[in-house]
Amino acid sequence: MSYKDKQRELVRSIEVGFKRGDAPSTIVSSVTNYADDRQIGLTSVSFLSRELQYKISSEIIAPLRAADPNQYYYPPESLHLTVQNLKTISDPPLFDRQYIEKARKVFAQTVPNHEPLSLDIQGIFELPTSLALCAFSSETYEELVLNLRKGLEVAGIPDDKKYAPGVVLGNITFCRFTQKPNISFEHKVEELKEVKMGSFELENIYLIQSNAVCSVPRTEVLDRFILAKF
């Protein structure tokens, strides 16, 4: 079984787990106004290319919004691949400047030792309070993420998020629920379930503080790190 097949199995097991009532990974609780949410977290992301942002917006978000306009849909500029969480959202934040500086050193020491890599953006990942696109990769993505996690633990600032055991999966959240979706929305999700968005080249990682939806007024880019090993 290839690494991407293992990632697909993980997606299926997480979806089944949540439907069973289990909680195999941490999820963000629903709020009524995501864009202005003052809960802030610390995370690392890679922002999508403009082309991919608008492809997702037009081919996935637009039909879902037409089916159910009451949910929160990410604007193009907020769409991103989550690489590694550091602190989940909270008001007040669960981190300070000292924490950020320790994290910055870990990323500066780790990221340049990894080469740029390509991820396949394919399939909708259904979670209890959100929808995301899966980002399937080779083992090199797992190596990057696990090395970051190990470095953060050694630095005394471990991630506080719970993950499903097994392989590492990338994801691009594009919708968060403000209420239970309607039937038309659910049918449209099923129709788009295996959608293919092409590939994404992971070349830069940004350390940011932001709310759950990376809204522009609530997001601050703290530093950028380049995957530089060739």
Contacts in CASP RR format, 6 or more apart in sequence:
PFRMAT RR
TARGET T0000
AUTHOR 0000-0000-0000
METHOD contacts of the structure
MODEL  1
MSYKDKQRELVRSIEVGFKRGDAPSTIVSSVTNYADDRQIGLTSVSFLSR
ELQYKISSEIIAPLRAADPNQYYYPPESLHLTVQNLKTISDPPLFDRQYI
EKARKVFAQTVPNHEPLSLDIQGIFELPTSLALCAFSSETYEELVLNLRK
GLEVAGIPDDKKYAPGVVLGNITFCRFTQKPNISFEHKVEELKEVKMGSF
ELENIYLIQSNAVCSVPRTEVLDRFILAKF
1 9 0 8 1.000
3 137 0 8 1.000
3 138 0 8 1.000
3 139 0 8 1.000
3 142 0 8 1.000
3 167 0 8 1.000
4 120 0 8 1.000
4 136 0 8 1.000
4 137 0 8 1.000
4 138 0 8 1.000
6 166 0 8 1.000
6 167 0 8 1.000
7 134 0 8 1.000
7 136 0 8 1.000
7 137 0 8 1.000
7 167 0 8 1.000
7 168 0 8 1.000
7 169 0 8 1.000
7 170 0 8 1.000
8 134 0 8 1.000
8 136 0 8 1.000
10 164 0 8 1.000
10 166 0 8 1.000
10 167 0 8 1.000
10 169 0 8 1.000
11 125 0 8 1.000
11 134 0 8 1.000
11 169 0 8 1.000
13 24 0 8 1.000
13 164 0 8 1.000
14 24 0 8 1.000
14 25 0 8 1.000
14 125 0 8 1.000
14 127 0 8 1.000
14 164 0 8 1.000
15 125 0 8 1.000
15 126 0 8 1.000
15 127 0 8 1.000
17 24 0 8 1.000
18 24 0 8 1.000
18 127 0 8 1.000
18 128 0 8 1.000
23 162 0 8 1.000
24 162 0 8 1.000
24 164 0 8 1.000
24 165 0 8 1.000
25 161 0 8 1.000
25 162 0 8 1.000
25 163 0 8 1.000
25 164 0 8 1.000
26 88 0 8 1.000
26 161 0 8 1.000
26 162 0 8 1.000
26 163 0 8 1.000
27 127 0 8 1.000
27 128 0 8 1.000
27 129 0 8 1.000
27 130 0 8 1.000
28 88 0 8 1.000
28 89 0 8 1.000
28 129 0 8 1.000
28 130 0 8 1.000
28 176 0 8 1.000
28 212 0 8 1.000
29 129 0 8 1.000
30 129 0 8 1.000
30 176 0 8 1.000
30 177 0 8 1.000
30 178 0 8 1.000
30 179 0 8 1.000
31 37 0 8 1.000
31 39 0 8 1.000
31 178 0 8 1.000
31 212 0 8 1.000
32 178 0 8 1.000
34 72 0 8 1.000
34 176 0 8 1.000
34 178 0 8 1.000
34 211 0 8 1.000
34 212 0 8 1.000
34 213 0 8 1.000
34 215 0 8 1.000
35 72 0 8 1.000
35 213 0 8 1.000
35 215 0 8 1.000
35 217 0 8 1.000
35 218 0 8 1.000
36 215 0 8 1.000
36 217 0 8 1.000
36 218 0 8 1.000
37 89 0 8 1.000
37 211 0 8 1.000
37 212 0 8 1.000
37 213 0 8 1.000
37 215 0 8 1.000
37 218 0 8 1.000
38 91 0 8 1.000
38 211 0 8 1.000
38 218 0 8 1.000
39 89 0 8 1.000
39 90 0 8 1.000
39 91 0 8 1.000
39 211 0 8 1.000
39 212 0 8 1.000
40 89 0 8 1.000
40 90 0 8 1.000
40 91 0 8 1.000
40 93 0 8 1.000
40 209 0 8 1.000
40 210 0 8 1.000
40 211 0 8 1.000
40 218 0 8 1.000
41 86 0 8 1.000
41 87 0 8 1.000
41 88 0 8 1.000
41 89 0 8 1.000
41 90 0 8 1.000
41 93 0 8 1.000
41 94 0 8 1.000
41 95 0 8 1.000
41 209 0 8 1.000
41 210 0 8 1.000
41 211 0 8 1.000
42 85 0 8 1.000
42 86 0 8 1.000
42 87 0 8 1.000
42 93 0 8 1.000
42 94 0 8 1.000
42 95 0 8 1.000
42 99 0 8 1.000
42 100 0 8 1.000
42 103 0 8 1.000
42 207 0 8 1.000
42 208 0 8 1.000
42 209 0 8 1.000
43 82 0 8 1.000
43 83 0 8 1.000
43 84 0 8 1.000
43 85 0 8 1.000
43 86 0 8 1.000
43 87 0 8 1.000
43 207 0 8 1.000
43 208 0 8 1.000
43 209 0 8 1.000
43 210 0 8 1.000
44 82 0 8 1.000
44 83 0 8 1.000
44 84 0 8 1.000
44 85 0 8 1.000
44 86 0 8 1.000
44 107 0 8 1.000
44 148 0 8 1.000
44 205 0 8 1.000
44 206 0 8 1.000
44 207 0 8 1.000
44 208 0 8 1.000
45 80 0 8 1.000
45 81 0 8 1.000
45 82 0 8 1.000
45 83 0 8 1.000
45 205 0 8 1.000
45 206 0 8 1.000
45 208 0 8 1.000
45 214 0 8 1.000
46 80 0 8 1.000
46 81 0 8 1.000
46 83 0 8 1.000
46 200 0 8 1.000
46 202 0 8 1.000
46 203 0 8 1.000
46 204 0 8 1.000
46 205 0 8 1.000
46 206 0 8 1.000
47 77 0 8 1.000
47 79 0 8 1.000
47 80 0 8 1.000
47 81 0 8 1.000
47 204 0 8 1.000
47 206 0 8 1.000
48 56 0 8 1.000
48 79 0 8 1.000
48 80 0 8 1.000
48 81 0 8 1.000
48 172 0 8 1.000
48 200 0 8 1.000
49 200 0 8 1.000
49 201 0 8 1.000
50 76 0 8 1.000
52 79 0 8 1.000
52 121 0 8 1.000
52 197 0 8 1.000
52 198 0 8 1.000
52 200 0 8 1.000
53 76 0 8 1.000
53 77 0 8 1.000
53 79 0 8 1.000
54 76 0 8 1.000
55 197 0 8 1.000
56 76 0 8 1.000
56 79 0 8 1.000
56 133 0 8 1.000
56 172 0 8 1.000
56 174 0 8 1.000
56 197 0 8 1.000
57 75 0 8 1.000
57 76 0 8 1.000
57 79 0 8 1.000
59 195 0 8 1.000
59 197 0 8 1.000
60 124 0 8 1.000
60 133 0 8 1.000
60 174 0 8 1.000
60 192 0 8 1.000
60 195 0 8 1.000
60 197 0 8 1.000
61 73 0 8 1.000
61 74 0 8 1.000
61 174 0 8 1.000
61 175 0 8 1.000
63 188 0 8 1.000
63 192 0 8 1.000
64 71 0 8 1.000
64 73 0 8 1.000
64 131 0 8 1.000
64 175 0 8 1.000
64 185 0 8 1.000
64 188 0 8 1.000
64 189 0 8 1.000
64 192 0 8 1.000
65 71 0 8 1.000
65 73 0 8 1.000
67 182 0 8 1.000
67 184 0 8 1.000
67 185 0 8 1.000
67 187 0 8 1.000
67 188 0 8 1.000
68 181 0 8 1.000
68 182 0 8 1.000
68 184 0 8 1.000
68 185 0 8 1.000
70 178 0 8 1.000
70 179 0 8 1.000
70 182 0 8 1.000
71 175 0 8 1.000
71 176 0 8 1.000
71 177 0 8 1.000
71 178 0 8 1.000
71 179 0 8 1.000
71 181 0 8 1.000
71 185 0 8 1.000
72 175 0 8 1.000
72 176 0 8 1.000
72 177 0 8 1.000
72 178 0 8 1.000
72 213 0 8 1.000
73 174 0 8 1.000
73 175 0 8 1.000
74 173 0 8 1.000
74 174 0 8 1.000
74 175 0 8 1.000
74 213 0 8 1.000
74 214 0 8 1.000
75 216 0 8 1.000
77 216 0 8 1.000
78 213 0 8 1.000
78 214 0 8 1.000
78 215 0 8 1.000
78 216 0 8 1.000
78 219 0 8 1.000
79 172 0 8 1.000
79 174 0 8 1.000
80 172 0 8 1.000
80 214 0 8 1.000
81 119 0 8 1.000
81 135 0 8 1.000
81 170 0 8 1.000
81 171 0 8 1.000
81 172 0 8 1.000
81 200 0 8 1.000
81 202 0 8 1.000
82 170 0 8 1.000
82 171 0 8 1.000
82 172 0 8 1.000
82 173 0 8 1.000
83 144 0 8 1.000
83 145 0 8 1.000
83 148 0 8 1.000
83 170 0 8 1.000
83 202 0 8 1.000
83 205 0 8 1.000
84 145 0 8 1.000
84 148 0 8 1.000
84 149 0 8 1.000
84 152 0 8 1.000
84 159 0 8 1.000
85 159 0 8 1.000
85 160 0 8 1.000
85 161 0 8 1.000
86 95 0 8 1.000
86 99 0 8 1.000
86 103 0 8 1.000
86 152 0 8 1.000
86 157 0 8 1.000
86 159 0 8 1.000
86 160 0 8 1.000
87 93 0 8 1.000
87 94 0 8 1.000
87 95 0 8 1.000
87 99 0 8 1.000
87 159 0 8 1.000
87 160 0 8 1.000
88 94 0 8 1.000
88 160 0 8 1.000
88 161 0 8 1.000
89 211 0 8 1.000
89 212 0 8 1.000
93 209 0 8 1.000
94 160 0 8 1.000
95 209 0 8 1.000
99 157 0 8 1.000
100 207 0 8 1.000
100 209 0 8 1.000
100 222 0 8 1.000
102 155 0 8 1.000
102 156 0 8 1.000
102 157 0 8 1.000
103 152 0 8 1.000
103 155 0 8 1.000
103 157 0 8 1.000
103 207 0 8 1.000
104 207 0 8 1.000
104 222 0 8 1.000
104 223 0 8 1.000
105 155 0 8 1.000
106 148 0 8 1.000
106 151 0 8 1.000
106 152 0 8 1.000
106 154 0 8 1.000
106 155 0 8 1.000
106 157 0 8 1.000
107 148 0 8 1.000
107 205 0 8 1.000
107 207 0 8 1.000
107 223 0 8 1.000
107 225 0 8 1.000
108 223 0 8 1.000
108 225 0 8 1.000
109 151 0 8 1.000
110 144 0 8 1.000
110 147 0 8 1.000
110 148 0 8 1.000
110 151 0 8 1.000
111 144 0 8 1.000
111 148 0 8 1.000
111 205 0 8 1.000
111 225 0 8 1.000
111 226 0 8 1.000
111 227 0 8 1.000
111 228 0 8 1.000
112 225 0 8 1.000
112 226 0 8 1.000
112 227 0 8 1.000
112 228 0 8 1.000
112 229 0 8 1.000
113 147 0 8 1.000
113 229 0 8 1.000
114 140 0 8 1.000
114 143 0 8 1.000
114 144 0 8 1.000
114 147 0 8 1.000
114 227 0 8 1.000
114 229 0 8 1.000
115 140 0 8 1.000
115 227 0 8 1.000
115 228 0 8 1.000
115 229 0 8 1.000
115 230 0 8 1.000
116 201 0 8 1.000
116 202 0 8 1.000
116 203 0 8 1.000
116 227 0 8 1.000
117 137 0 8 1.000
117 138 0 8 1.000
117 140 0 8 1.000
117 141 0 8 1.000
117 144 0 8 1.000
117 201 0 8 1.000
117 202 0 8 1.000
117 227 0 8 1.000
118 137 0 8 1.000
118 199 0 8 1.000
118 200 0 8 1.000
118 201 0 8 1.000
118 202 0 8 1.000
119 135 0 8 1.000
119 136 0 8 1.000
119 137 0 8 1.000
119 141 0 8 1.000
119 170 0 8 1.000
119 199 0 8 1.000
119 200 0 8 1.000
119 202 0 8 1.000
120 135 0 8 1.000
120 136 0 8 1.000
120 137 0 8 1.000
120 196 0 8 1.000
120 198 0 8 1.000
120 199 0 8 1.000
121 133 0 8 1.000
121 134 0 8 1.000
121 135 0 8 1.000
121 172 0 8 1.000
121 196 0 8 1.000
121 197 0 8 1.000
121 198 0 8 1.000
121 199 0 8 1.000
121 200 0 8 1.000
122 133 0 8 1.000
122 134 0 8 1.000
122 136 0 8 1.000
122 194 0 8 1.000
122 195 0 8 1.000
122 196 0 8 1.000
122 197 0 8 1.000
122 198 0 8 1.000
123 133 0 8 1.000
123 134 0 8 1.000
123 192 0 8 1.000
123 193 0 8 1.000
123 194 0 8 1.000
123 195 0 8 1.000
123 196 0 8 1.000
124 131 0 8 1.000
124 132 0 8 1.000
124 133 0 8 1.000
124 134 0 8 1.000
124 189 0 8 1.000
124 192 0 8 1.000
124 193 0 8 1.000
124 195 0 8 1.000
125 131 0 8 1.000
125 132 0 8 1.000
125 133 0 8 1.000
125 134 0 8 1.000
125 171 0 8 1.000
126 189 0 8 1.000
129 176 0 8 1.000
129 177 0 8 1.000
130 173 0 8 1.000
130 175 0 8 1.000
130 176 0 8 1.000
130 177 0 8 1.000
131 173 0 8 1.000
131 174 0 8 1.000
131 175 0 8 1.000
131 189 0 8 1.000
132 171 0 8 1.000
132 172 0 8 1.000
132 173 0 8 1.000
132 174 0 8 1.000
133 171 0 8 1.000
133 172 0 8 1.000
133 174 0 8 1.000
133 195 0 8 1.000
133 197 0 8 1.000
134 169 0 8 1.000
134 170 0 8 1.000
134 171 0 8 1.000
135 169 0 8 1.000
135 170 0 8 1.000
135 171 0 8 1.000
135 172 0 8 1.000
135 200 0 8 1.000
136 169 0 8 1.000
136 170 0 8 1.000
137 170 0 8 1.000
141 168 0 8 1.000
141 170 0 8 1.000
141 202 0 8 1.000
142 167 0 8 1.000
142 168 0 8 1.000
144 227 0 8 1.000
145 168 0 8 1.000
146 168 0 8 1.000
149 158 0 8 1.000
149 159 0 8 1.000
152 158 0 8 1.000
152 159 0 8 1.000
173 213 0 8 1.000
176 212 0 8 1.000
176 213 0 8 1.000
181 189 0 8 1.000
202 227 0 8 1.000
203 226 0 8 1.000
203 227 0 8 1.000
204 224 0 8 1.000
204 225 0 8 1.000
204 226 0 8 1.000
204 227 0 8 1.000
205 224 0 8 1.000
205 225 0 8 1.000
205 227 0 8 1.000
206 221 0 8 1.000
206 222 0 8 1.000
206 223 0 8 1.000
206 224 0 8 1.000
206 225 0 8 1.000
207 221 0 8 1.000
207 222 0 8 1.000
207 223 0 8 1.000
207 224 0 8 1.000
207 225 0 8 1.000
208 214 0 8 1.000
208 219 0 8 1.000
208 220 0 8 1.000
208 221 0 8 1.000
208 222 0 8 1.000
209 219 0 8 1.000
209 220 0 8 1.000
209 222 0 8 1.000
210 218 0 8 1.000
210 219 0 8 1.000
210 220 0 8 1.000
211 218 0 8 1.000
211 219 0 8 1.000
END
